[in-house]
């Protein structure tokens, strides 16, 4: 456990010491603030029948942040160490491969969740001026951040896997972006499936990220969704571990 904590702190420090981490946070904060400005302009003085958390989610800014931030967060995890030559030094120390993978993933997830904290400030502003108490209900907020963390974990695990496959950060980011967009598109394919294959449409509907995140923003937590995406994140972390261990076969 001590080794895991040490490695996690090392990876977190890399985010906050380098300029990249602050650029990511600044860009995400700007897009979050811009999304709320757009929402307020669209609403004007008209009351909204839905919580502001749900209003924020239906904008394109949310998925833009997820799609673009996760490749940048994860591209350096393994690729940079391979490129700089420190990867072999790290892996020859008395530490398990699984510990290294989990530490890097945990640091990326902590940084990712911290990146979304400015949403709370926006919700406080909305509640103060719009008197919309639903915006800060503990259940809704908890569900919102659970959804953010859950889908972030899936996309970050994709990024870890891509970064473990290459020495180039740019290649890792592009592969992560491609896999993330492909996964997002699976949910829309469910509506295109012919009626004579309902089982396929039902299976693809489980990957409808847009609809499932919609539930989280309303305070609805479906345990099937939690188990599915936690399992997918674990699967890609398992593939990452196998990619890391493959150095021994070369």
Order of alpha helices (4+ residues) and beta strands (2+ residues): alpha-alpha-alpha-alpha-alpha-alpha-alpha-alpha-alpha-alpha-alpha-alpha-alpha
